Amino acid sequence: MSKKARVATKFPLLVYRRLARMWFWPSAPLFVLTAVLIVWNPPLLSELRWWFLPVTLIAAGVMVYALLARYTTYVQAHPHSLRVKAPFYRLSVSYGRLNIVRTVSFKTHFPPESLSWTQRQLAEKLYGHSCIVVELKGYPLSRGWLAILLNRFLLPDKTTGLTLLVKDWMQLSNEIEGARAEWVNRRLLKRRAQSDERTVEKILCK
């Protein structure tokens, strides 16, 4: 296999891209408006000038988070682990934890009636997609921590695993299965080499 073929693709996570669109455009004009009012300081609003500061900072924070969600989040079938990059955290899951990789409808997996109003606003534009569910033997962190670090739609409700919504789900599924197979083969070869070394040592010690 060529070196180029072994490069793991970074698949953008559609949930974070949708979230970025929802959060950036309302916060951007709010940031500009409040920043202008602070700098301009019109006489009619001069007494409220510094009340605009926390609003400006919050809007700026939301914009930064939205940009990070848009441009830095992905899932990657790295040769050593399955990696899920969130805006402020990267989860690495050993292929030894993987149980089943299957494909389901995103709408079936997260039906509208099970979601809150705000969650439905994010999910409704994604209901035409299929997603990959990676069932795990266990999480590398507690589910409580992952619920804080990852978006709600990355964690299935009834399954220990990950929900991965990407545009090219078929390619991602193939890369996960391929990377897992290579990982298993490397471990088998390593164990075989260690077994051969022990056998040689026993022969030499006789």
N, CA and C atoms as a LAMMPS dump frame, in Angstrom:
ITEM: TIMESTEP
0
ITEM: NUMBER OF ATOMS
618
ITEM: BOX BOUNDS ff ff ff
-5.0000000000000000e+02 5.0000000000000000e+02
-5.0000000000000000e+02 5.0000000000000000e+02
-5.0000000000000000e+02 5.0000000000000000e+02
ITEM: ATOMS id mol type element x y z
1 1 1 N 0.855 -1.196 0
2 1 2 C 0 0 0
3 1 3 C 0.888 1.243 0
4 2 1 N 0.541 2.213 -0.833
5 2 2 C 1.369 3.408 -0.932
6 2 3 C 1.202 4.274 0.296
7 3 1 N 2.177 5.173 0.483
8 3 2 C 2.13 6.064 1.653
9 3 3 C 0.915 6.954 1.594
10 4 1 N 0.548 7.404 0.374
11 4 2 C -0.611 8.279 0.233
12 4 3 C -1.889 7.566 0.631
13 5 1 N -1.992 6.265 0.319
14 5 2 C -3.208 5.516 0.64
15 5 3 C -3.384 5.328 2.14
16 6 1 N -2.279 5.41 2.893
17 6 2 C -2.369 5.181 4.331
18 6 3 C -2.748 6.44 5.104
19 7 1 N -2.813 7.585 4.443
20 7 2 C -3.177 8.821 5.126
21 7 3 C -4.65 8.783 5.501
22 8 1 N -4.937 8.958 6.783
23 8 2 C -6.316 8.902 7.259
24 8 3 C -7.034 10.212 6.951
25 9 1 N -8.206 10.1 6.358
26 9 2 C -9.003 11.265 5.99
27 9 3 C -9.642 11.892 7.228
28 10 1 N -9.704 13.213 7.252
29 10 2 C -10.417 13.923 8.301
30 10 3 C -11.801 14.292 7.76
31 11 1 N -12.831 13.668 8.315
32 11 2 C -14.197 13.883 7.867
33 11 3 C -14.863 14.943 8.752
34 12 1 N -15.25 16.09 8.196
35 12 2 C -15.933 17.114 8.998
36 12 3 C -17.231 16.574 9.592
37 13 1 N -17.492 16.924 10.84
38 13 2 C -18.704 16.488 11.53
39 13 3 C -19.846 17.463 11.227
40 14 1 N -20.884 16.964 10.581
41 14 2 C -21.969 17.83 10.128
42 14 3 C -22.74 18.466 11.282
43 15 1 N -22.791 17.797 12.414
44 15 2 C -23.495 18.364 13.569
45 15 3 C -22.854 19.674 13.99
46 16 1 N -21.529 19.703 14.046
47 16 2 C -20.841 20.935 14.448
48 16 3 C -20.948 22.009 13.368
49 17 1 N -20.971 21.613 12.114
50 17 2 C -21.124 22.604 11.049
51 17 3 C -22.507 23.259 11.112
52 18 1 N -23.512 22.462 11.386
53 18 2 C -24.861 23.007 11.549
54 18 3 C -24.915 23.929 12.761
55 19 1 N -24.284 23.506 13.847
56 19 2 C -24.246 24.325 15.056
57 19 3 C -23.546 25.655 14.798
58 20 1 N -22.469 25.622 14.026
59 20 2 C -21.735 26.852 13.716
60 20 3 C -22.608 27.835 12.955
61 21 1 N -23.377 27.343 11.988
62 21 2 C -24.261 28.239 11.224
63 21 3 C -25.349 28.826 12.108
64 22 1 N -25.856 28.025 13.038
65 22 2 C -26.926 28.509 13.91
66 22 3 C -26.44 29.582 14.878
67 23 1 N -25.204 29.468 15.331
68 23 2 C -24.709 30.359 16.376
69 23 3 C -23.952 31.571 15.831
70 24 1 N -23.268 31.413 14.706
71 24 2 C -22.399 32.503 14.245
72 24 3 C -23.203 33.704 13.763
73 25 1 N -24.195 33.462 12.906
74 25 2 C -24.871 34.595 12.27
75 25 3 C -25.715 35.425 13.224
76 26 1 N -26.346 34.88 14.247
77 26 2 C -27.008 35.773 15.223
78 26 3 C -26.009 36.541 16.096
79 27 1 N -24.88 35.902 16.437
80 27 2 C -23.927 36.536 17.346
81 27 3 C -23.074 37.592 16.644
82 28 1 N -22.807 37.428 15.346
83 28 2 C -21.949 38.381 14.628
84 28 3 C -22.54 39.791 14.601
85 29 1 N -23.789 39.989 14.163
86 29 2 C -24.333 41.357 14.192
87 29 3 C -24.476 41.918 15.6
88 30 1 N -24.77 41.043 16.579
89 30 2 C -24.863 41.512 17.966
90 30 3 C -23.512 42.016 18.453
91 31 1 N -22.447 41.302 18.1
92 31 2 C -21.101 41.734 18.472
93 31 3 C -20.762 43.08 17.836
94 32 1 N -21.035 43.206 16.54
95 32 2 C -20.723 44.449 15.825
96 32 3 C -21.518 45.618 16.406
97 33 1 N -22.804 45.406 16.651
98 33 2 C -23.662 46.482 17.157
99 33 3 C -23.193 46.964 18.524
100 34 1 N -22.974 46.05 19.449
101 34 2 C -22.577 46.458 20.804
102 34 3 C -21.172 47.054 20.824
103 35 1 N -20.28 46.518 19.99
104 35 2 C -18.93 47.081 19.919
105 35 3 C -18.967 48.514 19.384
106 36 1 N -19.793 48.752 18.372
107 36 2 C -19.933 50.104 17.814
108 36 3 C -20.512 51.062 18.867
109 37 1 N -21.495 50.613 19.622
110 37 2 C -22.104 51.468 20.642
111 37 3 C -21.111 51.806 21.747
112 38 1 N -20.233 50.862 22.093
113 38 2 C -19.219 51.132 23.113
114 38 3 C -18.218 52.171 22.609
115 39 1 N -17.772 52.022 21.363
116 39 2 C -16.778 52.944 20.807
117 39 3 C -17.399 54.306 20.504
118 40 1 N -18.568 54.313 19.905
119 40 2 C -19.227 55.557 19.499
120 40 3 C -19.749 56.311 20.721
121 41 1 N -20.326 55.572 21.672
122 41 2 C -20.858 56.149 22.911
123 41 3 C -21.827 57.306 22.651
124 42 1 N -22.97 57.012 22.002
125 42 2 C -23.944 58.094 21.758
126 42 3 C -24.502 58.63 23.075
127 43 1 N -24.766 59.92 23.14
128 43 2 C -25.225 60.536 24.4
129 43 3 C -26.46 59.864 24.997
130 44 1 N -27.394 59.454 24.15
131 44 2 C -28.624 58.843 24.665
132 44 3 C -28.372 57.501 25.364
133 45 1 N -27.275 56.86 25.025
134 45 2 C -26.979 55.533 25.601
135 45 3 C -25.696 55.533 26.424
136 46 1 N -25.183 56.708 26.746
137 46 2 C -23.905 56.781 27.443
138 46 3 C -23.939 56.106 28.805
139 47 1 N -25.091 56.183 29.484
140 47 2 C -25.176 55.55 30.803
141 47 3 C -25.168 54.026 30.72
142 48 1 N -25.511 53.493 29.55
143 48 2 C -25.564 52.04 29.365
144 48 3 C -24.311 51.489 28.685
145 49 1 N -23.346 52.385 28.447
146 49 2 C -22.196 51.992 27.639
147 49 3 C -21.525 50.726 28.153
148 50 1 N -21.215 50.669 29.427
149 50 2 C -20.445 49.522 29.945
150 50 3 C -21.314 48.311 30.205
151 51 1 N -22.633 48.488 30.097
152 51 2 C -23.506 47.319 30.141
153 51 3 C -23.415 46.525 28.839
154 52 1 N -22.987 47.201 27.78
155 52 2 C -22.836 46.507 26.501
156 52 3 C -21.596 45.6 26.48
157 53 1 N -20.63 45.862 27.373
158 53 2 C -19.372 45.12 27.345
159 53 3 C -19.562 43.613 27.548
160 54 1 N -20.286 43.165 28.586
161 54 2 C -20.466 41.715 28.728
162 54 3 C -21.197 41.086 27.545
163 55 1 N -22.146 41.838 26.965
164 55 2 C -22.848 41.313 25.785
165 55 3 C -21.867 41.146 24.629
166 56 1 N -20.979 42.13 24.463
167 56 2 C -19.974 42.051 23.403
168 56 3 C -19.049 40.869 23.612
169 57 1 N -18.616 40.655 24.846
170 57 2 C -17.698 39.554 25.134
171 57 3 C -18.372 38.194 24.924
172 58 1 N -19.628 38.094 25.347
173 58 2 C -20.355 36.837 25.15
174 58 3 C -20.544 36.554 23.663
175 59 1 N -20.921 37.588 22.913
176 59 2 C -21.106 37.416 21.47
177 59 3 C -19.795 37.02 20.798
178 60 1 N -18.684 37.624 21.246
179 60 2 C -17.376 37.27 20.684
180 60 3 C -17.02 35.818 21.008
181 61 1 N -17.324 35.384 22.232
182 61 2 C -17.046 34.001 22.613
183 61 3 C -17.848 33.01 21.787
184 62 1 N -19.114 33.338 21.551
185 62 2 C -19.965 32.465 20.738
186 62 3 C -19.434 32.4 19.306
187 63 1 N -18.976 33.524 18.782
188 63 2 C -18.428 33.554 17.428
189 63 3 C -17.171 32.687 17.334
190 64 1 N -16.309 32.796 18.319
191 64 2 C -15.08 31.989 18.313
192 64 3 C -15.416 30.504 18.373
193 65 1 N -16.355 30.152 19.263
194 65 2 C -16.754 28.752 19.367
195 65 3 C -17.353 28.26 18.051
196 66 1 N -18.18 29.083 17.414
197 66 2 C -18.794 28.694 16.147
198 66 3 C -17.741 28.476 15.062
199 67 1 N -16.737 29.339 15.025
200 67 2 C -15.672 29.179 14.03
201 67 3 C -14.86 27.913 14.297
202 68 1 N -14.581 27.637 15.572
203 68 2 C -13.87 26.404 15.906
204 68 3 C -14.708 25.18 15.523
205 69 1 N -16.012 25.249 15.798
206 69 2 C -16.899 24.144 15.443
207 69 3 C -16.942 23.942 13.935
208 70 1 N -16.846 25.013 13.206
209 70 2 C -16.924 24.934 11.739
210 70 3 C -15.651 24.399 11.114
211 71 1 N -14.498 24.808 11.628
212 71 2 C -13.251 24.534 10.916
213 71 3 C -12.307 23.543 11.603
214 72 1 N -12.564 23.153 12.82
215 72 2 C -11.589 22.285 13.512
216 72 3 C -12.155 20.939 13.949
217 73 1 N -13.43 20.681 13.716
218 73 2 C -14.022 19.429 14.202
219 73 3 C -14.04 18.386 13.083
220 74 1 N -13.753 17.159 13.451
221 74 2 C -13.71 16.078 12.456
222 74 3 C -13.666 14.73 13.172
223 75 1 N -13.836 13.665 12.394
224 75 2 C -13.584 12.307 12.852
225 75 3 C -12.566 11.697 11.891
226 76 1 N -11.666 10.909 12.438
227 76 2 C -10.564 10.36 11.644
228 76 3 C -10.26 8.937 12.087
229 77 1 N -10.202 8.035 11.123
230 77 2 C -9.81 6.657 11.409
231 77 3 C -8.284 6.571 11.356
232 78 1 N -7.657 7.107 12.387
233 78 2 C -6.194 7.119 12.479
234 78 3 C -5.685 5.687 12.633
235 79 1 N -4.485 5.384 12.158
236 79 2 C -3.984 4.006 12.273
237 79 3 C -3.964 3.458 13.692
238 80 1 N -3.803 4.322 14.705
239 80 2 C -3.673 3.834 16.074
240 80 3 C -4.966 3.943 16.885
241 81 1 N -5.912 4.771 16.453
242 81 2 C -7.154 4.934 17.205
243 81 3 C -8.162 5.699 16.36
244 82 1 N -9.431 5.573 16.749
245 82 2 C -10.482 6.373 16.138
246 82 3 C -10.515 7.704 16.88
247 83 1 N -10.357 8.801 16.141
248 83 2 C -10.236 10.112 16.769
249 83 3 C -11.414 11.001 16.404
250 84 1 N -12.005 11.615 17.425
251 84 2 C -13.115 12.543 17.24
252 84 3 C -12.692 13.881 17.825
253 85 1 N -12.59 14.893 16.973
254 85 2 C -12.117 16.208 17.397
255 85 3 C -13.304 17.148 17.585
256 86 1 N -13.506 17.589 18.822
257 86 2 C -14.5 18.607 19.158
258 86 3 C -13.779 19.955 19.278
259 87 1 N -14.518 21.063 19.431
260 87 2 C -13.844 22.365 19.493
261 87 3 C -12.756 22.468 20.558
262 88 1 N -12.95 21.877 21.741
263 88 2 C -11.962 22.015 22.813
264 88 3 C -11.471 20.674 23.349
265 89 1 N -11.716 19.602 22.593
266 89 2 C -11.323 18.285 23.1
267 89 3 C -11.182 17.315 21.936
268 90 1 N -10.184 16.423 22.045
269 90 2 C -10.047 15.357 21.056
270 90 3 C -10.148 14.011 21.757
271 91 1 N -11.142 13.247 21.373
272 91 2 C -11.357 11.917 21.942
273 91 3 C -10.656 10.874 21.081
274 92 1 N -9.816 10.039 21.702
275 92 2 C -9.142 8.942 21.006
276 92 3 C -9.656 7.627 21.581
277 93 1 N -10.194 6.786 20.709
278 93 2 C -10.768 5.504 21.124
279 93 3 C -9.965 4.382 20.487
280 94 1 N -9.399 3.52 21.293
281 94 2 C -8.645 2.381 20.78
282 94 3 C -9.556 1.462 19.975
283 95 1 N -9.012 0.884 18.902
284 95 2 C -9.811 -0.041 18.095
285 95 3 C -10.163 -1.298 18.884
286 96 1 N -9.452 -1.547 19.968
287 96 2 C -9.806 -2.673 20.819
288 96 3 C -11.133 -2.482 21.528
289 97 1 N -11.596 -1.246 21.625
290 97 2 C -12.89 -0.96 22.266
291 97 3 C -14.06 -1.095 21.308
292 98 1 N -13.775 -1.122 19.987
293 98 2 C -14.85 -1.16 19.008
294 98 3 C -15.539 -2.52 19.014
295 99 1 N -16.857 -2.466 18.943
296 99 2 C -17.647 -3.688 18.902
297 99 3 C -18.29 -3.865 17.529
298 100 1 N -19.216 -2.98 17.201
299 100 2 C -19.923 -3.046 15.913
300 100 3 C -19.932 -1.655 15.288
301 101 1 N -19.77 -1.612 13.966
302 101 2 C -19.917 -0.371 13.202
303 101 3 C -21.103 -0.566 12.26
304 102 1 N -22.136 0.257 12.425
305 102 2 C -23.329 0.101 11.596
306 102 3 C -23.83 1.466 11.126
307 103 1 N -24.685 1.439 10.121
308 103 2 C -25.225 2.662 9.535
309 103 3 C -26.726 2.737 9.779
310 104 1 N -27.192 3.908 10.214
311 104 2 C -28.618 4.112 10.464
312 104 3 C -29.02 5.489 9.954
313 105 1 N -30.317 5.7 9.848
314 105 2 C -30.841 7.023 9.522
315 105 3 C -30.707 7.93 10.74
316 106 1 N -30.224 9.136 10.516
317 106 2 C -30.071 10.068 11.634
318 106 3 C -31.418 10.371 12.285
319 107 1 N -32.463 10.483 11.48
320 107 2 C -33.793 10.774 12.025
321 107 3 C -34.314 9.606 12.851
322 108 1 N -34.028 8.379 12.389
323 108 2 C -34.454 7.206 13.147
324 108 3 C -33.707 7.105 14.472
325 109 1 N -32.44 7.475 14.44
326 109 2 C -31.607 7.369 15.632
327 109 3 C -31.949 8.444 16.658
328 110 1 N -32.322 9.631 16.169
329 110 2 C -32.723 10.73 17.052
330 110 3 C -34.096 11.24 16.605
331 111 1 N -35.167 10.51 16.903
332 111 2 C -36.508 10.922 16.457
333 111 3 C -36.907 12.269 17.058
334 112 1 N -37.64 13.083 16.3
335 112 2 C -37.997 14.435 16.764
336 112 3 C -38.712 14.444 18.108
337 113 1 N -39.565 13.447 18.349
338 113 2 C -40.347 13.454 19.593
339 113 3 C -39.485 13.244 20.829
340 114 1 N -38.239 12.774 20.644
341 114 2 C -37.356 12.55 21.793
342 114 3 C -36.491 13.762 22.111
343 115 1 N -36.612 14.82 21.302
344 115 2 C -35.736 15.976 21.43
345 115 3 C -36.479 17.187 21.973
346 116 1 N -35.724 18.071 22.601
347 116 2 C -36.279 19.353 23.027
348 116 3 C -36.415 20.267 21.813
349 117 1 N -37.067 21.413 22.01
350 117 2 C -37.27 22.341 20.89
351 117 3 C -35.946 22.817 20.314
352 118 1 N -35.008 23.185 21.166
353 118 2 C -33.713 23.679 20.674
354 118 3 C -32.939 22.572 19.962
355 119 1 N -33.029 21.348 20.463
356 119 2 C -32.345 20.238 19.81
357 119 3 C -32.944 19.949 18.436
358 120 1 N -34.258 20.078 18.316
359 120 2 C -34.904 19.849 17.018
360 120 3 C -34.485 20.906 16.005
361 121 1 N -34.246 22.136 16.456
362 121 2 C -33.806 23.187 15.543
363 121 3 C -32.462 22.826 14.909
364 122 1 N -31.607 22.168 15.68
365 122 2 C -30.308 21.76 15.156
366 122 3 C -30.429 20.519 14.286
367 123 1 N -31.287 19.582 14.702
368 123 2 C -31.341 18.279 14.035
369 123 3 C -32.163 18.285 12.747
370 124 1 N -33.149 19.163 12.65
371 124 2 C -34.102 19.06 11.544
372 124 3 C -33.447 19.174 10.169
373 125 1 N -32.385 19.955 10.047
374 125 2 C -31.703 20.104 8.766
375 125 3 C -30.784 18.917 8.45
376 126 1 N -30.644 18.008 9.39
377 126 2 C -29.742 16.859 9.21
378 126 3 C -30.504 15.554 9.023
379 127 1 N -31.831 15.615 9.042
380 127 2 C -32.625 14.398 9.02
381 127 3 C -32.577 13.651 7.68
382 128 1 N -32.08 14.259 6.652
383 128 2 C -31.981 13.549 5.377
384 128 3 C -30.729 12.711 5.244
385 129 1 N -29.873 12.713 6.28
386 129 2 C -28.586 12.026 6.204
387 129 3 C -28.616 10.687 6.931
388 130 1 N -27.697 9.824 6.498
389 130 2 C -27.394 8.603 7.252
390 130 3 C -26.192 8.885 8.142
391 131 1 N -26.095 8.161 9.232
392 131 2 C -24.964 8.337 10.136
393 131 3 C -24.397 6.976 10.528
394 132 1 N -23.177 6.992 11.016
395 132 2 C -22.513 5.774 11.462
396 132 3 C -22.6 5.704 12.978
397 133 1 N -23.014 4.565 13.476
398 133 2 C -23.02 4.318 14.917
399 133 3 C -21.904 3.327 15.219
400 134 1 N -20.948 3.763 16.019
401 134 2 C -19.842 2.907 16.428
402 134 3 C -20.139 2.433 17.843
403 135 1 N -20.56 1.197 17.978
404 135 2 C -20.835 0.651 19.301
405 135 3 C -19.525 0.241 19.963
406 136 1 N -19.372 0.633 21.234
407 136 2 C -18.125 0.42 21.963
408 136 3 C -18.335 -0.533 23.138
409 137 1 N -17.254 -1.181 23.541
410 137 2 C -17.282 -2.012 24.735
411 137 3 C -17.267 -1.145 25.993
412 138 1 N -16.836 0.084 25.837
413 138 2 C -16.794 1.025 26.952
414 138 3 C -16.165 2.324 26.5
415 139 1 N -16.467 3.415 27.204
416 139 2 C -15.883 4.712 26.892
417 139 3 C -14.527 4.864 27.588
418 140 1 N -13.585 5.576 26.965
419 140 2 C -12.306 5.855 27.65
420 140 3 C -12.464 6.835 28.806
421 141 1 N -13.549 7.628 28.799
422 141 2 C -13.915 8.516 29.902
423 141 3 C -15.335 8.177 30.34
424 142 1 N -15.739 8.704 31.472
425 142 2 C -17.113 8.493 31.901
426 142 3 C -18.057 9.199 30.931
427 143 1 N -19.248 8.651 30.787
428 143 2 C -20.228 9.251 29.878
429 143 3 C -20.592 10.668 30.325
430 144 1 N -20.578 10.906 31.631
431 144 2 C -20.885 12.24 32.132
432 144 3 C -19.922 13.291 31.624
433 145 1 N -18.635 12.978 31.651
434 145 2 C -17.632 13.91 31.136
435 145 3 C -17.782 14.092 29.623
436 146 1 N -18.021 12.993 28.911
437 146 2 C -18.163 13.085 27.461
438 146 3 C -19.379 13.921 27.078
439 147 1 N -20.436 13.854 27.885
440 147 2 C -21.632 14.657 27.613
441 147 3 C -21.332 16.153 27.721
442 148 1 N -20.318 16.504 28.512
443 148 2 C -19.91 17.906 28.642
444 148 3 C -18.971 18.299 27.509
445 149 1 N -18.078 17.394 27.129
446 149 2 C -17.026 17.707 26.162
447 149 3 C -17.47 17.578 24.71
448 150 1 N -18.483 16.737 24.469
449 150 2 C -18.938 16.484 23.102
450 150 3 C -20.373 16.954 22.915
451 151 1 N -20.739 17.193 21.667
452 151 2 C -22.113 17.561 21.365
453 151 3 C -23.051 16.408 21.678
454 152 1 N -24.256 16.748 22.084
455 152 2 C -25.243 15.741 22.485
456 152 3 C -25.503 14.701 21.393
457 153 1 N -25.421 15.1 20.115
458 153 2 C -25.741 14.194 19.021
459 153 3 C -24.58 13.263 18.646
460 154 1 N -23.492 13.331 19.365
461 154 2 C -22.408 12.374 19.162
462 154 3 C -22.529 11.166 20.08
463 155 1 N -23.428 11.235 21.047
464 155 2 C -23.584 10.154 22.022
465 155 3 C -24.987 9.56 21.907
466 156 1 N -25.093 8.302 21.485
467 156 2 C -26.417 7.665 21.382
468 156 3 C -27.087 7.556 22.745
469 157 1 N -28.421 7.584 22.751
470 157 2 C -29.169 7.512 24.003
471 157 3 C -29.158 6.112 24.607
472 158 1 N -29.309 5.094 23.772
473 158 2 C -29.519 3.74 24.265
474 158 3 C -28.327 2.812 24.02
475 159 1 N -27.226 3.355 23.532
476 159 2 C -26.075 2.528 23.18
477 159 3 C -24.803 3.154 23.707
478 160 1 N -23.888 2.327 24.17
479 160 2 C -22.552 2.811 24.513
480 160 3 C -21.769 2.925 23.214
481 161 1 N -21.518 4.133 22.785
482 161 2 C -20.837 4.308 21.509
483 161 3 C -20.819 5.744 21.053
484 162 1 N -20.634 5.926 19.75
485 162 2 C -20.536 7.255 19.149
486 162 3 C -21.414 7.303 17.904
487 163 1 N -22.059 8.433 17.695
488 163 2 C -22.816 8.675 16.476
489 163 3 C -22.019 9.647 15.619
490 164 1 N -21.628 9.225 14.431
491 164 2 C -20.758 10.02 13.574
492 164 3 C -21.517 10.384 12.298
493 165 1 N -21.88 11.652 12.191
494 165 2 C -22.629 12.137 11.035
495 165 3 C -21.676 12.927 10.135
496 166 1 N -21.359 12.345 8.987
497 166 2 C -20.461 12.981 8.022
498 166 3 C -21.097 12.881 6.641
499 167 1 N -20.569 13.648 5.705
500 167 2 C -21.134 13.651 4.354
501 167 3 C -20.89 12.317 3.66
502 168 1 N -19.651 11.841 3.656
503 168 2 C -19.301 10.585 2.986
504 168 3 C -19.207 9.471 4.029
505 169 1 N -20.365 9.036 4.51
506 169 2 C -20.393 8.042 5.579
507 169 3 C -19.868 6.678 5.115
508 170 1 N -20.037 6.367 3.822
509 170 2 C -19.578 5.07 3.326
510 170 3 C -18.053 4.985 3.36
511 171 1 N -17.386 6.056 2.937
512 171 2 C -15.922 6.065 2.971
513 171 3 C -15.409 6.001 4.402
514 172 1 N -16.066 6.734 5.307
515 172 2 C -15.652 6.694 6.708
516 172 3 C -15.806 5.291 7.279
517 173 1 N -16.929 4.636 6.982
518 173 2 C -17.136 3.277 7.463
519 173 3 C -16.041 2.341 6.959
520 174 1 N -15.699 2.469 5.672
521 174 2 C -14.639 1.626 5.109
522 174 3 C -13.292 1.904 5.764
523 175 1 N -13.009 3.183 6.037
524 175 2 C -11.719 3.518 6.646
525 175 3 C -11.646 3.023 8.093
526 176 1 N -12.763 3.075 8.807
527 176 2 C -12.764 2.567 10.181
528 176 3 C -12.502 1.063 10.188
529 177 1 N -13.214 0.337 9.322
530 177 2 C -13.039 -1.114 9.277
531 177 3 C -11.633 -1.477 8.819
532 178 1 N -11.109 -0.734 7.839
533 178 2 C -9.761 -1.001 7.366
534 178 3 C -8.704 -0.723 8.415
535 179 1 N -8.85 0.401 9.122
536 179 2 C -7.891 0.756 10.168
537 179 3 C -7.96 -0.242 11.329
538 180 1 N -9.176 -0.684 11.66
539 180 2 C -9.304 -1.669 12.741
540 180 3 C -8.645 -2.992 12.349
541 181 1 N -8.843 -3.424 11.098
542 181 2 C -8.235 -4.675 10.64
543 181 3 C -6.709 -4.587 10.679
544 182 1 N -6.164 -3.454 10.238
545 182 2 C -4.703 -3.287 10.273
546 182 3 C -4.196 -3.24 11.71
547 183 1 N -4.958 -2.621 12.601
548 183 2 C -4.572 -2.552 14.013
549 183 3 C -4.521 -3.955 14.617
550 184 1 N -5.531 -4.769 14.319
551 184 2 C -5.56 -6.147 14.824
552 184 3 C -4.38 -6.934 14.264
553 185 1 N -4.094 -6.789 12.975
554 185 2 C -2.977 -7.515 12.363
555 185 3 C -1.642 -7.124 12.998
556 186 1 N -1.471 -5.836 13.288
557 186 2 C -0.214 -5.397 13.918
558 186 3 C -0.055 -6.026 15.297
559 187 1 N -1.138 -6.09 16.045
560 187 2 C -1.071 -6.697 17.379
561 187 3 C -0.772 -8.189 17.297
562 188 1 N -1.367 -8.873 16.318
563 188 2 C -1.097 -10.299 16.156
564 188 3 C 0.354 -10.549 15.777
565 189 1 N 0.87 -9.715 14.868
566 189 2 C 2.269 -9.851 14.467
567 189 3 C 3.212 -9.563 15.629
568 190 1 N 2.85 -8.569 16.447
569 190 2 C 3.683 -8.241 17.599
570 190 3 C 3.689 -9.385 18.602
571 191 1 N 2.517 -9.979 18.862
572 191 2 C 2.449 -11.104 19.794
573 191 3 C 3.217 -12.305 19.254
574 192 1 N 3.123 -12.52 17.934
575 192 2 C 3.841 -13.64 17.334
576 192 3 C 5.348 -13.436 17.459
577 193 1 N 5.786 -12.184 17.23
578 193 2 C 7.215 -11.894 17.345
579 193 3 C 7.692 -12.085 18.781
580 194 1 N 6.878 -11.64 19.745
581 194 2 C 7.246 -11.826 21.149
582 194 3 C 7.288 -13.299 21.52
583 195 1 N 6.343 -14.083 20.986
584 195 2 C 6.338 -15.519 21.251
585 195 3 C 7.569 -16.187 20.666
586 196 1 N 7.967 -15.775 19.445
587 196 2 C 9.161 -16.337 18.812
588 196 3 C 10.414 -16.001 19.614
589 197 1 N 10.47 -14.769 20.15
590 197 2 C 11.622 -14.365 20.951
591 197 3 C 11.733 -15.214 22.213
592 198 1 N 10.585 -15.471 22.846
593 198 2 C 10.612 -16.301 24.061
594 198 3 C 11.049 -17.732 23.745
595 199 1 N 10.603 -18.214 22.587
596 199 2 C 10.995 -19.578 22.19
597 199 3 C 12.496 -19.662 21.962
598 200 1 N 13.052 -18.651 21.282
599 200 2 C 14.509 -18.634 21.026
600 200 3 C 15.267 -18.538 22.345
601 201 1 N 14.764 -17.71 23.268
602 201 2 C 15.434 -17.572 24.563
603 201 3 C 15.447 -18.893 25.32
604 202 1 N 14.344 -19.663 25.251
605 202 2 C 14.286 -20.946 25.933
606 202 3 C 15.283 -21.921 25.338
607 203 1 N 15.408 -21.893 23.998
608 203 2 C 16.358 -22.792 23.336
609 203 3 C 17.787 -22.45 23.698
610 204 1 N 18.107 -21.168 23.744
611 204 2 C 19.45 -20.725 24.049
612 204 3 C 19.827 -20.999 25.509
613 205 1 N 18.806 -21.014 26.376
614 205 2 C 19.093 -21.233 27.806
615 205 3 C 19.295 -22.707 28.13
616 206 1 N 18.965 -23.592 27.214
617 206 2 C 19.133 -25.036 27.493
618 206 3 C 20.604 -25.436 27.379
